[in-house]
Amino acid sequence: MKKVLYGTTALATAALIAGAVTEAAAAERIQIRVSGFHQQWVVGLDQDLNDGDAGRVQQGFKVSTMDQKTNTEICFVGETTLDNGITVGVNVQIEAFGSQGSRHIDESFLYVSSPQFGRLQLGAKDSAARLLAVKGPNGGISIDDGDVMNLQMYANTAGTGVQTLPTTNKDVASDSNRVTYFTPRYFGFQAGVSWSPHVGEGRNTTNNPEYGTRNIFHDSIEAGLNYRGVFQGVGIQLSTGVINANAQRGQVPALDPSISEGSWFAYQVGGNLSYAGFTVGGAFQQVTSGRVQVAGAGNADFSLRGGAWSAGASYEVGPYLAGVTCGQGKRAGFTAAGAGELKSLQCALSGAYTLGPGIRLVGGFFLFDDDAQNPNTGIAAVDSTIANTSDTSGWGGAIGITTSF
């Protein structure tokens, strides 16, 4: 009887221990929380699409003078700290409303970090150079890779198939699957480096990138350095970065022997100064090499050489923010005879008022001027999406409510 009792007690004790272990493990598991942002905008627009210059394609159509825009992203984020002090976390972001109404995973990555060793990040996420970059300030409507272009507040006709964006932070491809490491921040400095074997947003392809049919570039290396500090009451932010990617074999035809731009290389710098609510700053990026083929008959050769700059100033006091920002980007365009560079200039004067935690009322005006100088009039035979290459300019106003949660 004692043996049975002892055996029963042992089983009960083992069950309790197993239950305690299970409960402890469950308590230490990653707990997912929901965050993100939701934006609603109303945009008024006055855009000139009629182009009568010789050698250019007349647009002859009008855009809506009033439009409504939505931008929403839902993030599932969670992390846990292990007994050894190392933190493990995950981040999955869903684009709830894309440019075409599409719904898809934007970023998805895992990270391992500690105060002593820094942060290791794996998955579909922007590069270290992009994440450490400093841009100029704005008053609520951003230009540098921001609201005007991302929300499509106007119709960009200066090369619809090969857009030139006024951003100083252009990557080979954002949200590529990559491995990234960030150092801890020492004396205000933090460095990071990324490696992406397959260049392309959220792409899992074959493990032979040089001969894959879906990649334009492969083995991209991106490195960045960032500084944050305060000197005599003046806040200082500085950054610099470089990006290099190898061209896929067979993707860069020798249409022009004078251009040898198989690889993609770019460098960028940026900085901000702030004092007593005022902030001024800007950024610059230069792409020194890079060529791709444009799909279609003839596979026309398109150069990615070019650059972009941005500058801005803002003032913030209490719940109020006001600022002005401008940016211009350009690309060399097609290497075929008769093709010229593509330019895009944008400026915005805007302000914001914080209604409550994570809730802002934003409004302002913007202007734009997209210019395709001397485009090749025969390019329509190569790619129909570029047949509308032309000049366009105008201005608009926008008001919106932005929320973060």
RAFENRA-V750092 format. One record per pair of residues at least 12 apart in sequence whose ideal C-beta (glycine too) atoms are under 8 Angstrom apart, sorted by the first residue. I is the first residue (numbers start at 1). GAP is how many residues later the second one is. D is the distance in whole Angstrom. If there is no record, write none. Layout:
I,GAP,D  I,GAP,D
This chain:
28,52,6  29,51,7  30,48,4  30,49,6  30,50,5  30,58,7  30,59,7  30,60,6  31,47,5  31,49,8  32,44,5  32,45,7  32,46,4  32,58,8  33,43,8  33,44,6  33,45,6  34,40,7  34,41,7  34,42,6  34,43,8  34,371,8  35,40,5  35,42,6  35,369,8  35,370,6  36,36,7  36,37,5  36,38,4  36,39,5  36,57,8  36,368,7  36,369,6  37,34,8  37,35,7  37,36,6  37,365,7  37,366,6  37,367,5  37,368,7  38,33,8  38,34,5  38,58,8  38,364,8  38,365,5  38,367,8  39,30,8  39,31,7  39,32,4  39,33,7  39,361,6  39,362,7  39,363,5  39,364,7  40,28,7  40,29,8  40,30,6  40,360,6  40,361,5  41,27,7  41,28,4  41,29,7  41,30,8  41,110,6  41,112,8  41,357,5  41,358,7  41,359,4  42,24,7  42,25,8  42,26,6  42,27,8  42,356,7  42,357,6  42,358,7  43,23,7  43,24,5  43,25,7  43,26,6  43,108,8  43,110,5  43,353,6  43,354,7  43,355,5  44,21,6  44,22,6  44,352,6  44,353,5  44,354,8  45,18,6  45,19,7  45,20,6  45,21,8  45,22,7  45,108,7  45,109,6  45,349,7  45,350,8  45,351,4  46,19,7  46,348,5  46,349,6  46,350,7  47,15,8  47,16,5  47,107,5  47,108,7  47,345,6  47,346,7  47,347,4  47,349,8  48,344,6  48,345,6  48,346,5  49,12,6  49,13,7  49,14,7  49,106,7  49,108,7  49,341,8  49,343,5  51,339,4  51,340,5  51,341,8  53,338,7  55,319,6  55,320,8  55,322,6  56,316,8  56,319,7  56,321,8  56,333,8  56,334,5  56,335,7  57,318,8  57,320,7  57,323,8  57,330,6  57,331,6  57,332,6  57,333,5  58,332,7  59,98,6  59,329,6  59,331,6  59,333,7  63,91,7  63,92,5  67,86,8  69,82,5  69,83,7  69,84,7  69,329,8  69,331,8  70,27,5  71,26,7  71,79,7  71,80,6  72,23,8  72,24,4  72,25,5  73,20,6  73,21,7  73,22,6  73,23,6  73,33,7  74,19,7  74,20,5  74,22,6  75,16,7  75,17,7  75,18,5  75,19,8  76,14,8  76,15,7  76,16,5  76,17,8  76,18,8  77,12,7  77,13,7  77,14,5  77,15,8  78,12,6  79,32,8  85,29,6  85,30,8  86,26,6  86,27,7  86,28,5  87,24,8  87,25,7  87,26,5  87,27,7  88,22,7  88,23,7  88,24,5  89,21,7  89,22,5  89,24,8  90,19,7  90,20,5  90,21,8  91,16,7  91,17,7  91,18,6  91,19,8  91,20,7  91,34,8  92,13,7  92,15,7  92,16,5  93,12,7  93,13,4  93,14,4  93,15,7  94,12,7  99,53,6  105,19,8  105,97,7  106,69,7  107,16,8  107,17,5  107,18,5  107,19,8  107,68,5  107,95,8  108,15,5  108,16,5  108,94,7  109,12,6  109,13,6  109,14,3  109,15,6  109,16,4  110,12,5  110,13,6  115,69,6  116,68,7  117,67,7  118,63,6  118,64,5  118,65,5  118,66,5  119,62,7  119,63,4  120,59,8  120,60,7  120,61,5  121,58,7  121,59,4  121,60,7  121,61,7  122,56,8  122,57,6  122,58,8  123,54,6  123,55,8  124,51,5  124,52,7  124,53,5  124,54,8  124,77,7  124,78,4  125,50,6  125,53,7  125,55,7  126,45,7  126,48,5  126,49,6  127,44,5  127,47,8  127,49,8  127,51,7  127,53,7  127,67,4  127,69,7  127,93,8  127,95,4  127,97,8  127,116,7  128,52,5  128,53,8  128,54,7  128,63,8  128,64,3  128,65,5  128,66,4  128,94,6  128,95,6  128,96,5  128,113,8  129,42,7  129,63,8  129,65,7  129,93,4  129,94,6  129,95,4  129,112,3  129,113,7  129,114,5  129,139,7  130,39,6  130,41,5  130,44,7  130,92,7  130,94,8  130,111,8  131,49,8  131,61,7  131,93,7  132,58,7  132,59,8  132,60,6  132,92,4  132,93,7  132,94,4  132,107,5  132,109,6  133,35,7  133,36,5  133,91,7  133,93,8  133,106,5  133,108,6  133,135,6  133,137,6  133,150,7  134,92,7  134,103,5  134,104,6  134,105,4  134,136,4  134,137,6  134,138,6  134,147,7  134,149,6  135,33,7  135,34,7  135,135,6  135,146,7  135,147,8  135,148,5  135,175,6  136,134,8  136,136,7  136,144,8  136,145,4  136,146,4  136,147,6  136,174,5  136,175,5  136,176,4  136,177,8  136,189,6  137,135,6  137,142,4  137,143,7  137,144,6  137,175,5  137,176,7  137,177,4  137,186,6  137,188,7  138,174,5  138,176,6  138,185,5  138,186,8  138,187,4  138,210,7  138,212,7  139,175,6  139,182,6  139,183,5  139,184,3  139,185,7  139,186,7  139,209,7  139,210,7  139,211,4  139,212,5  139,213,6  139,225,6  140,181,6  140,183,7  140,210,4  140,211,6  140,212,3  140,220,7  140,222,4  140,223,7  140,224,6  141,184,8  141,207,4  141,209,4  141,221,6  141,223,5  141,225,6  141,257,6  142,183,7  142,206,7  143,23,6  143,167,6  143,169,8  143,182,5  143,183,6  143,184,4  143,203,5  143,204,7  143,205,5  143,223,8  144,22,7  144,23,6  144,24,6  144,25,7  144,139,7  144,166,4  144,168,8  144,181,7  144,183,5  145,20,7  145,22,4  145,23,8  145,24,5  145,25,8  147,201,8  147,251,8  148,198,5  148,200,7  148,218,5  148,220,7  149,16,6  149,17,7  149,18,8  149,197,7  153,213,7  153,243,6  153,245,6  154,214,6  154,238,8  154,240,6  154,242,6  155,237,7  156,188,7  156,214,6  156,236,7  157,213,6  157,231,5  157,232,7  157,233,5  157,234,8  157,235,5  158,184,5  158,185,7  158,186,6  158,212,3  158,213,6  158,214,5  158,231,7  158,232,7  158,233,7  158,234,7  159,172,8  159,174,7  159,183,5  159,213,6  159,216,8  159,227,6  159,230,5  160,225,5  160,226,7  160,228,6  160,229,8  161,133,6  161,222,5  161,224,4  161,225,4  162,132,7  162,140,6  162,169,7  162,171,8  162,180,7  162,224,7  163,181,8  164,142,7  164,165,5  164,166,6  164,167,5  164,178,4  164,179,7  164,180,5  164,206,8  165,143,7  165,164,5  165,179,6  166,142,6  166,144,7  166,161,4  166,162,5  166,163,4  166,178,5  166,179,7  166,180,5  167,118,8  167,141,6  167,143,8  167,160,7  167,162,6  168,100,6  168,102,7  168,115,4  168,116,6  168,117,4  168,140,5  168,141,6  168,142,5  168,159,7  169,99,7  169,114,7  169,116,7  170,96,7  170,115,6  170,117,7  170,138,7  170,159,8  171,51,7  171,72,6  172,24,8  172,27,5  172,45,5  172,48,5  172,50,8  172,71,6  172,73,5  172,92,6  173,23,8  173,26,5  173,27,5  173,28,6  173,44,8  173,47,8  174,27,6  175,26,5  175,27,6  176,20,4  176,22,7  176,23,5  176,24,6  176,25,6  176,26,8  176,27,7  176,44,7  177,19,7  177,20,8  177,21,6  177,25,7  177,26,6  177,27,6  178,16,5  178,17,6  178,18,4  178,19,8  178,42,8  179,15,7  179,16,5  179,17,8  180,12,6  180,13,7  180,14,4  180,15,8  181,12,6  181,13,8  185,43,8  188,39,5  188,40,5  188,41,4  189,36,7  189,37,7  189,38,5  190,35,8  190,36,5  190,37,8  190,38,8  191,32,7  191,33,7  191,34,5  191,35,8  192,31,7  192,32,5  192,34,8  193,28,7  193,29,7  193,30,5  193,31,8  194,26,8  194,27,7  194,28,4  194,29,7  195,24,7  195,25,7  195,26,6  196,23,8  196,24,4  196,26,8  196,49,8  197,12,6  197,21,6  197,22,6  198,14,7  198,17,6  198,20,6  199,16,6  199,17,7  199,18,4  199,19,6  199,21,5  199,46,6  200,14,7  200,15,6  200,16,8  203,12,8  209,39,7  210,36,8  210,38,6  210,39,6  211,37,8  211,38,7  212,36,7  215,33,5  216,31,7  216,32,6  216,35,6  216,76,5  217,28,4  217,29,6  217,30,6  217,31,7  217,46,8  217,47,6  218,27,7  218,28,6  218,30,6  219,26,7  219,27,5  220,23,7  220,24,7  220,25,4  220,26,8  220,44,8  221,22,7  221,23,5  221,24,7  222,19,7  222,20,7  222,21,5  222,22,8  223,18,6  223,19,6  224,15,6  224,16,7  224,17,4  224,18,8  225,14,7  225,15,5  225,16,7  226,12,7  226,13,5  227,12,7  233,42,6  233,43,8  234,39,6  234,40,7  234,41,5  235,37,8  235,38,7  235,39,4  235,40,7  235,44,8  236,35,8  236,36,8  236,37,6  237,33,8  237,34,6  237,35,4  237,37,8  237,44,7  238,32,7  238,33,5  239,29,8  239,30,7  239,31,5  239,32,7  239,44,8  240,27,7  240,28,7  240,29,5  240,30,8  241,26,7  241,27,5  242,23,8  242,24,7  242,25,5  242,26,8  243,21,7  243,22,7  243,23,5  243,24,8  243,25,8  244,19,6  244,20,7  244,21,5  245,18,6  245,19,4  245,20,8  246,16,7  246,17,5  247,15,4  247,16,6  247,17,7  247,43,8  247,44,7  251,41,7  251,42,6  252,39,5  252,40,7  252,41,7  252,49,8  253,40,7  253,46,7  253,48,6  255,45,8  255,46,4  255,80,6  255,81,7  256,45,7  256,79,5  259,32,7  259,42,8  259,44,7  259,76,6  261,28,4  261,29,6  261,30,4  261,42,6  261,43,8  261,44,7  262,27,8  262,29,7  263,26,6  263,27,7  264,23,7  264,25,7  264,26,4  264,40,7  265,22,7  265,23,5  265,24,5  265,25,7  266,19,6  266,20,6  266,21,4  266,22,7  266,24,8  267,18,7  267,19,6  267,21,8  268,15,7  268,16,7  268,17,4  268,18,8  269,14,7  269,15,6  269,16,8  270,12,7  270,13,3  270,14,7  271,12,8  277,38,5  277,39,5  277,40,5  278,35,7  278,36,7  278,37,5  279,34,7  279,35,5  279,36,8  279,37,8  279,44,8  280,32,7  280,33,5  281,30,7  281,31,7  282,27,7  282,28,5  282,29,4  282,30,7  283,26,7  283,27,5  284,23,7  284,24,7  284,25,5  284,26,8  285,22,6  285,23,5  285,24,8  286,20,8  286,21,4  287,17,6  287,18,6  287,19,5  287,20,6  287,44,8  288,17,7  289,15,8  289,16,6  290,13,7  290,14,4  290,15,7  291,12,5  291,13,7  291,44,7  292,12,7  294,40,8  294,88,6  294,89,5  294,92,7  295,88,7  296,86,5  296,87,4  296,88,7  297,84,6  297,85,6  298,83,7  298,84,5  299,83,8  300,34,6  300,36,6  300,79,7  300,82,4  300,83,7  301,33,7  301,34,5  301,35,7  302,31,7  302,32,5  302,33,7  303,28,7  303,29,4  303,30,7  303,31,7  303,32,5  304,27,6  304,28,7  305,26,7  305,27,4  306,23,7  306,24,5  306,25,4  306,26,6  306,35,7  307,22,7  307,23,7  308,19,7  308,20,7  308,21,4  308,22,7  309,18,7  309,19,6  310,15,7  310,16,7  310,17,4  310,18,8  311,14,7  311,15,6  311,16,8  312,12,6  312,13,3  312,14,7  313,12,8  319,34,6  319,35,4  319,36,8  320,31,7  320,32,8  320,33,6  320,34,8  321,30,6  321,31,4  321,32,8  321,33,8  322,28,7  322,29,4  322,30,8  323,26,8  323,27,7  323,28,7  324,23,7  324,24,7  324,25,5  324,26,8  325,22,7  325,23,6  326,19,8  326,20,7  326,21,4  326,22,8  327,18,8  327,19,6  327,20,8  328,15,7  328,16,7  328,17,4  328,18,8  329,14,7  329,15,5  330,12,6  330,13,5  330,14,7  333,39,7  333,42,7  334,41,8  334,42,6  334,45,7  336,40,5  336,43,8  337,39,8  338,36,6  338,37,8  338,38,5  338,39,7  338,40,8  339,35,7  339,36,6  339,37,4  339,40,7  340,32,7  340,33,4  340,34,4  340,35,6  341,32,6  342,28,8  342,29,7  342,30,5  342,31,8  342,47,8  343,26,8  343,27,7  343,28,5  343,29,8  343,30,7  344,24,7  344,25,8  344,26,5  344,27,8  345,23,7  345,24,5  345,25,8  345,26,8  346,20,6  346,21,7  346,22,5  347,19,7  347,20,5  347,21,8  348,16,6  348,17,7  348,18,4  348,19,8  349,15,5  349,16,5  349,17,8  350,12,7  350,13,7  350,14,3  350,15,7  350,16,8  350,48,8  351,12,6  351,13,6  358,45,6  358,46,4  358,47,6  359,42,7  359,43,8  359,44,5  360,41,7  360,42,5  360,43,8  361,38,8  361,39,8  361,40,6  362,36,8  362,37,7  362,38,5  362,39,7  362,40,6  363,34,8  363,35,7  363,36,4  363,37,7  364,33,7  364,34,6  365,30,7  365,31,7  365,32,5  365,33,8  366,29,7  366,30,6  366,31,8  366,32,7  367,26,8  367,27,7  367,28,4  367,29,8  368,24,8  368,25,6  368,26,6  368,27,7  369,22,8  369,23,8  369,24,4  370,21,7  370,22,5  370,23,7  371,20,5  372,17,5  372,18,6  372,19,7  375,14,4  375,15,8
